[in-house]
Amino acid sequence: MTLYLDLSALQSVPVANLNRDDLGSPKQVRYGNALRIRVSSQSWKRVIRHGVEQDLGEKAARTRMVPVKVQQALQKAGWPAELAAFAGAQVAASAGKKGIGTEKAGHTSVLLFLPEAAIEELAVVCTEHREALEKGLEAQEMAKEKSKAKGKEDPGQLLPPNRIETILKRRTASIGLLGRMLAELPDANVDGAAQVAHAFTTHAAEPQRDYFTAVDDWLGEAETGSGHLDTAEFSAGVLYRYATVNVTDLLKNLEGDAKAARTVLASFAEHFLLSLPQAKKNSTAPHTLPDLAYLAVREHRPLSLAAAFETPVTSDIQGGFSRPSRTALDVYARNINRLTGERNRPFHGHTVIDPEEKFTGLGQAHASYHQLVEAAVDAAYPASGTDAEGQQ
C-alpha cells in the first residue's frame, strides 16, 4: 500500500513579484478562462529545500561548479593553481564511463545535485592520485606544444571512475525527498518523493505596473529631475498552493529509517507552510502566511484540490477574496471527499486564521500549523513504525 501526504494552503500575498518571467513580469496562467497570477513550483521548492536542509544540518548543492569548487579546495591545500584546475576538470572527466563534459569556465555542462561535503571527498581522491594528475598535466602541456592545438588534448580518465561516481551518487535527505536526475550517471538518479504544484490565484488577477523614481541625494537644489526612473510589474492575490509527498517512497529513499522519514516529512510540511520565495523581497516585503492549511493522508494516489478554483472566486460583500476562497475550498473538499469516501483517507485536518470559521469538508480543526503537521505525520508514520515497503 502506498501512502501520500497531501498539503493544501490558501495564502493572501500583497504587492509582490515572487516569481517573474524573462521580461520581469509576474508569471501568469489562464485557468477557467481567466488570467491568474502564478508562482512556479521550482521557486517555492528551492526555499523549502533550503529550510529542510537547515533543519537537518546537511546541505546539498545544485550546481555546475563542482570542478571549480574542487580546484578551490585543492588550492587552499597548497596546490598550484594550474594543477588544481586540471584536477577539478579531471573530476568531471572521470565520472562514470564517459565522464561529464566541462565548458571553458570550468563549469560542468549539466547541473549536478550532491551533498556539499562531497567536494572535500573529491579533493581527497585528487590528493591520493596527485602523481598521476601531475604526469597527466605534463603530458597535456607537451602535447599542446607539439600539436599547437591548444586545449584539444584529452588525457583520458586519470581518477578512478567508480570512486568518483560513488561520491557523486551520495544522497542527503533532501535529495531523497526532492529527487535527482543526471543523464550522464543514470545510477545517480533518484525519484523524488515530493511533488510541488505551481501556485495560482484563486481569482482572476493581472500584473500591475509601478512607475518609480530614485532621487539623487547630491543633485543640486537648483537642478530638477531624478537620478533614475523606470517601471516594474507587481501582483497581489490569494494563492492556492499544493504539494504531495509519497511517504512510502520517502521511507525507501531514506533506506527504511522511519525516524528520519518522520523528521524529513515534518520539516517539509512545516517549510511548505512557512516559506516564501525571496524575489523582490527588499522592495515589497510580502511576508504573509497561509490563512488556511489542509493536510490529508491518502492511500493509493494523491489528490489536489486545485479544481475548486477552476471557476474564479469573486470577492465577498466586504471586497476580499480570502474568505470566499476558504469557502470554495471547503465546498469542493466536502464533495470530492464524498466521492472518494473515508476508507482510503486515514487522516485529514485543517487549521485556519479565524477559529470561529467552521468547515465541514476539511476534517478536524487544529489550533496551529505545528499541531496539524504533527497529527498528519503521526498518521503517515505511526509511532509503531513503518517498514521500508510502507507496511504497518
C-alpha positions as CSV (number, residue, x, y, z in Angstrom):
1,M,0.0,0.0,0.0
2,T,1.3,3.5,-0.9
3,L,0.5,6.4,1.3
4,Y,0.6,10.1,0.4
5,L,0.5,13.3,2.4
6,D,-1.4,16.0,0.5
7,L,-0.8,19.6,1.6
8,S,-3.1,22.4,0.5
9,A,-2.8,26.1,1.6
10,L,-4.5,29.4,0.9
11,Q,-2.3,32.4,1.2
12,S,-3.0,36.1,0.6
13,V,0.1,37.8,-0.8
14,P,0.1,41.6,-1.1
15,V,2.1,43.7,-3.6
16,A,4.9,41.3,-4.7
17,N,6.7,39.7,-7.6
18,L,7.6,36.4,-6.2
19,N,8.4,34.7,-9.5
20,R,8.9,36.6,-12.8
21,D,9.3,35.6,-16.4
22,D,12.1,36.6,-18.9
23,L,10.6,40.1,-19.2
24,G,10.3,40.7,-15.5
25,S,6.6,40.3,-15.3
26,P,4.9,38.1,-12.7
27,K,4.3,34.7,-14.2
28,Q,0.7,34.0,-15.3
29,V,-1.6,31.2,-16.3
30,R,-5.0,31.1,-17.9
31,Y,-7.3,28.7,-16.0
32,G,-11.1,28.5,-16.1
33,N,-11.0,31.1,-18.9
34,A,-9.5,33.6,-16.6
35,L,-6.0,35.0,-16.3
36,R,-4.3,34.2,-12.9
37,I,-1.0,35.1,-11.3
38,R,1.2,32.0,-11.0
39,V,4.3,31.2,-8.9
40,S,6.3,28.3,-10.3
41,S,6.9,25.2,-8.3
42,Q,10.6,25.3,-8.6
43,S,10.8,28.8,-7.0
44,W,8.9,27.6,-3.9
45,K,10.6,24.2,-3.9
46,R,14.0,25.9,-3.6
47,V,13.2,27.8,-0.4
48,I,11.5,24.7,1.1
49,R,14.7,22.7,0.3
50,H,16.9,25.2,2.0
51,G,14.7,25.2,5.1
52,V,14.7,21.4,5.3
53,E,18.5,21.3,4.9
54,Q,18.9,23.9,7.6
55,D,16.7,21.8,9.9
56,L,18.6,18.6,9.2
57,G,22.1,20.2,9.2
58,E,23.1,18.6,5.9
59,K,23.3,20.8,2.9
60,A,23.2,19.8,-0.7
61,A,24.0,22.0,-3.7
62,R,22.6,22.1,-7.2
63,T,25.5,23.4,-9.2
64,R,27.7,23.3,-12.3
65,M,30.7,24.5,-10.3
66,V,31.9,21.2,-8.9
67,P,35.3,21.3,-10.8
68,V,35.8,24.9,-9.7
69,K,35.0,24.1,-6.1
70,V,37.4,21.1,-6.1
71,Q,40.0,23.4,-7.6
72,Q,39.5,25.9,-4.8
73,A,39.7,23.2,-2.2
74,L,43.0,22.0,-3.6
75,Q,44.5,25.5,-3.9
76,K,43.5,26.1,-0.3
77,A,45.6,23.0,0.5
78,G,48.6,24.4,-1.3
79,W,48.3,23.0,-4.8
80,P,49.5,25.1,-7.7
81,A,46.6,26.8,-9.5
82,E,47.2,25.1,-12.8
83,L,47.4,21.7,-11.3
84,A,44.3,22.3,-9.2
85,A,42.3,23.4,-12.2
86,F,43.4,20.3,-14.1
87,A,42.4,18.1,-11.2
88,G,39.0,19.8,-11.0
89,A,38.4,19.1,-14.7
90,Q,39.5,15.5,-14.2
91,V,36.8,15.0,-11.5
92,A,34.2,15.7,-14.2
93,A,36.1,13.8,-16.9
94,S,36.4,10.7,-14.7
95,A,32.8,10.5,-13.6
96,G,31.3,7.2,-14.9
97,K,32.3,5.6,-18.2
98,K,32.2,8.6,-20.5
99,G,32.7,11.4,-18.0
100,I,30.7,14.7,-17.6
101,G,31.5,17.5,-20.1
102,T,33.0,20.8,-19.0
103,E,33.0,24.2,-20.5
104,K,35.6,27.0,-20.7
105,A,34.8,28.5,-17.3
106,G,35.4,25.1,-15.7
107,H,31.7,24.5,-15.2
108,T,30.1,21.2,-16.0
109,S,27.8,21.1,-19.0
110,V,24.9,20.0,-16.7
111,L,23.7,20.7,-13.2
112,L,24.8,18.3,-10.5
113,F,22.9,17.8,-7.2
114,L,25.1,16.5,-4.5
115,P,26.0,16.9,-0.8
116,E,28.2,19.9,-0.1
117,A,30.5,17.5,1.8
118,A,31.3,15.7,-1.5
119,I,33.7,18.5,-2.5
120,E,36.1,17.5,0.3
121,E,35.8,13.9,-0.6
122,L,36.6,14.6,-4.3
123,A,39.6,16.7,-3.2
124,V,40.9,13.7,-1.1
125,V,40.6,11.5,-4.2
126,C,42.7,14.0,-6.2
127,T,45.3,14.2,-3.4
128,E,45.6,10.4,-3.4
129,H,46.2,10.5,-7.2
130,R,48.3,13.6,-7.3
131,E,51.2,12.0,-9.1
132,A,49.0,10.7,-11.9
133,L,47.5,14.2,-12.2
134,E,50.9,15.8,-12.4
135,K,52.0,13.4,-15.1
136,G,48.8,13.9,-17.0
137,L,49.1,17.7,-16.9
138,E,52.7,17.5,-18.0
139,A,51.8,15.2,-20.9
140,Q,49.0,17.5,-21.9
141,E,51.3,20.5,-22.0
142,M,53.9,18.7,-24.1
143,A,51.1,17.6,-26.5
144,K,50.0,21.2,-26.8
145,E,53.5,22.3,-27.7
146,K,53.7,19.6,-30.4
147,S,50.3,20.0,-31.9
148,K,49.8,23.7,-31.4
149,A,46.1,22.8,-31.0
150,K,45.7,24.3,-27.6
151,G,43.2,22.7,-25.2
152,K,42.2,19.9,-27.5
153,E,44.3,17.1,-26.0
154,D,42.3,14.6,-24.0
155,P,44.4,13.0,-21.2
156,G,41.8,10.4,-20.6
157,Q,40.4,9.5,-17.1
158,L,43.2,9.8,-14.5
159,L,41.0,9.4,-11.4
160,P,39.1,6.1,-10.6
161,P,35.7,6.5,-12.3
162,N,33.9,4.1,-9.9
163,R,35.1,6.1,-6.9
164,I,34.2,9.5,-8.4
165,E,30.8,8.1,-9.4
166,T,30.2,6.8,-5.9
167,I,30.8,10.2,-4.4
168,L,28.6,12.0,-6.9
169,K,25.8,9.4,-6.2
170,R,25.7,10.2,-2.5
171,R,22.4,11.4,-1.2
172,T,21.2,13.7,1.5
173,A,17.7,13.6,3.0
174,S,16.7,16.5,0.7
175,I,17.9,14.6,-2.4
176,G,15.8,11.6,-1.2
177,L,12.9,14.0,-0.7
178,L,13.1,16.0,-3.9
179,G,14.9,13.7,-6.3
180,R,17.8,14.0,-8.7
181,M,18.2,13.4,-12.4
182,L,21.5,13.1,-14.2
183,A,21.6,11.5,-17.7
184,E,25.4,11.1,-17.6
185,L,25.2,9.0,-14.4
186,P,21.9,7.0,-14.6
187,D,22.6,5.2,-11.3
188,A,22.7,8.5,-9.5
189,N,19.1,9.2,-10.4
190,V,16.6,9.4,-7.5
191,D,12.9,9.5,-8.0
192,G,11.9,12.3,-5.6
193,A,9.2,11.6,-3.0
194,A,7.8,15.1,-3.1
195,Q,5.8,16.9,-5.8
196,V,5.1,20.6,-5.7
197,A,2.5,22.3,-7.9
198,H,2.6,25.8,-9.4
199,A,0.7,28.1,-7.1
200,F,-2.0,30.3,-8.7
201,T,-4.5,32.9,-7.6
202,T,-8.0,31.6,-6.8
203,H,-9.5,34.5,-8.6
204,A,-8.8,36.4,-11.8
205,A,-5.7,38.6,-11.5
206,E,-3.3,40.5,-13.7
207,P,0.1,42.2,-13.2
208,Q,0.1,45.9,-12.5
209,R,2.8,48.4,-13.4
210,D,4.6,50.6,-10.9
211,Y,6.3,53.8,-12.2
212,F,9.1,54.7,-9.8
213,T,11.9,57.1,-9.5
214,A,15.1,57.3,-7.4
215,V,16.3,60.6,-6.1
216,D,19.9,61.6,-6.5
217,D,20.9,62.9,-3.0
218,W,23.7,65.0,-4.3
219,L,21.9,66.7,-7.1
220,G,22.0,70.5,-6.5
221,E,18.8,72.1,-5.2
222,A,18.6,74.2,-8.3
223,E,18.6,71.2,-10.5
224,T,15.5,69.2,-11.3
225,G,14.9,65.6,-12.3
226,S,15.6,62.2,-10.8
227,G,18.7,60.1,-10.7
228,H,16.8,57.1,-12.1
229,L,13.3,56.3,-13.3
230,D,11.8,53.0,-14.5
231,T,8.7,50.8,-14.3
232,A,8.3,47.5,-12.6
233,E,5.5,44.9,-12.5
234,F,3.9,43.5,-9.4
235,S,0.8,41.5,-8.5
236,A,-1.4,40.7,-5.5
237,G,-3.9,38.0,-4.7
238,V,-4.9,34.8,-2.8
239,L,-2.8,31.8,-3.9
240,Y,-3.9,28.2,-3.8
241,R,-0.8,26.1,-3.1
242,Y,-0.4,22.3,-3.2
243,A,2.2,19.7,-2.7
244,T,2.2,16.0,-2.0
245,V,4.7,13.6,-0.6
246,N,4.8,9.9,-1.3
247,V,5.6,8.9,2.2
248,T,6.2,5.3,1.2
249,D,8.8,6.3,-1.4
250,L,10.3,8.7,1.1
251,L,10.9,5.9,3.5
252,K,12.5,3.8,0.8
253,N,14.7,6.7,-0.3
254,L,15.9,7.0,3.3
255,E,16.8,3.3,3.4
256,G,13.9,2.4,5.7
257,D,14.8,4.7,8.5
258,A,11.3,5.6,9.9
259,K,12.6,8.1,12.4
260,A,14.5,10.0,9.7
261,A,11.4,9.8,7.4
262,R,9.2,11.3,10.1
263,T,11.7,14.1,10.7
264,V,12.1,14.9,7.0
265,L,8.3,14.8,6.3
266,A,7.6,17.1,9.3
267,S,10.3,19.5,8.2
268,F,8.9,19.6,4.6
269,A,5.4,20.2,5.8
270,E,6.5,23.0,8.1
271,H,8.5,24.7,5.5
272,F,5.8,24.3,2.9
273,L,3.6,26.4,5.1
274,L,6.2,28.9,6.4
275,S,8.5,29.5,3.4
276,L,8.1,32.2,0.8
277,P,10.1,32.9,-2.4
278,Q,12.6,35.7,-1.9
279,A,12.4,37.6,-5.2
280,K,11.9,41.4,-4.8
281,K,11.7,40.9,-1.0
282,N,13.6,44.2,-0.2
283,S,11.2,46.3,-2.3
284,T,7.9,44.5,-1.3
285,A,8.3,42.6,2.0
286,P,5.4,40.4,1.3
287,H,5.9,38.2,4.3
288,T,2.5,36.6,4.9
289,L,1.5,33.1,6.0
290,P,-1.3,30.9,4.8
291,D,-4.6,31.7,6.5
292,L,-5.8,28.1,5.8
293,A,-3.9,24.9,5.7
294,Y,-5.4,21.5,4.9
295,L,-3.5,18.2,5.2
296,A,-4.7,14.8,4.3
297,V,-3.1,11.3,4.3
298,R,-4.4,9.2,1.4
299,E,-3.9,5.7,0.2
300,H,-3.1,4.7,-3.4
301,R,-3.0,8.2,-5.0
302,P,-2.6,11.9,-4.2
303,L,-5.4,14.5,-4.6
304,S,-5.1,18.2,-5.4
305,L,-8.0,20.5,-4.7
306,A,-7.0,23.0,-7.4
307,A,-10.2,22.3,-9.3
308,A,-12.0,24.1,-6.5
309,F,-10.9,27.3,-8.2
310,E,-11.5,26.4,-11.9
311,T,-14.4,28.8,-11.6
312,P,-12.7,32.0,-10.4
313,V,-13.6,33.2,-6.9
314,T,-15.4,36.5,-6.8
315,S,-15.0,38.9,-3.9
316,D,-17.4,39.0,-1.0
317,I,-19.5,41.9,0.1
318,Q,-16.5,43.3,2.0
319,G,-14.4,43.2,-1.1
320,G,-11.9,40.4,-0.2
321,F,-11.0,37.1,-1.8
322,S,-9.7,35.2,1.3
323,R,-12.9,34.2,2.9
324,P,-14.7,33.2,-0.4
325,S,-11.6,31.2,-1.3
326,R,-11.8,29.3,2.0
327,T,-15.5,28.6,1.5
328,A,-14.8,27.4,-2.1
329,L,-12.1,25.0,-0.9
330,D,-14.3,23.6,1.9
331,V,-17.3,23.0,-0.5
332,Y,-15.1,21.3,-3.1
333,A,-13.3,19.2,-0.4
334,R,-16.6,18.1,1.0
335,N,-17.9,17.0,-2.4
336,I,-14.7,15.3,-3.6
337,N,-14.3,13.5,-0.2
338,R,-17.9,12.3,-0.6
339,L,-16.9,10.7,-3.9
340,T,-13.7,9.1,-2.6
341,G,-15.1,8.1,0.8
342,E,-13.2,7.8,4.0
343,R,-11.9,4.3,3.5
344,N,-8.7,5.4,1.7
345,R,-8.1,8.5,3.8
346,P,-6.8,7.7,7.3
347,F,-6.4,11.3,8.2
348,H,-7.4,14.8,7.2
349,G,-7.5,18.1,9.2
350,H,-7.0,21.8,8.9
351,T,-6.0,25.0,10.7
352,V,-7.4,28.4,9.9
353,I,-6.8,32.1,10.8
354,D,-10.2,32.5,12.3
355,P,-11.1,29.7,14.7
356,E,-14.7,30.8,14.6
357,E,-14.9,29.7,11.0
358,K,-16.3,26.1,10.7
359,F,-15.7,23.8,7.8
360,T,-17.5,20.5,7.1
361,G,-15.2,19.2,4.4
362,L,-11.7,19.8,5.9
363,G,-11.6,17.3,8.8
364,Q,-10.7,18.1,12.4
365,A,-9.7,21.6,13.3
366,H,-6.2,22.2,14.9
367,A,-5.0,25.2,16.7
368,S,-1.7,25.7,14.9
369,Y,0.4,24.7,11.9
370,H,2.6,22.6,14.2
371,Q,-0.2,20.7,15.8
372,L,-1.7,20.0,12.3
373,V,1.7,18.8,10.9
374,E,2.3,16.6,14.0
375,A,-1.1,14.9,13.6
376,A,-0.6,14.3,9.9
377,V,2.9,12.9,10.3
378,D,1.7,10.6,13.1
379,A,-1.0,9.3,10.6
380,A,1.6,8.8,7.8
381,Y,4.2,7.2,10.0
382,P,2.5,5.7,13.1
383,A,4.6,5.5,16.3
384,S,4.7,1.7,16.0
385,G,6.8,2.2,12.9
386,T,6.6,1.5,9.2
387,D,8.8,-0.8,7.3
388,A,10.6,0.0,4.0
389,E,7.7,-1.3,2.0
390,G,5.3,1.1,3.7
391,Q,3.5,-1.7,5.5
392,Q,2.4,-1.1,9.1
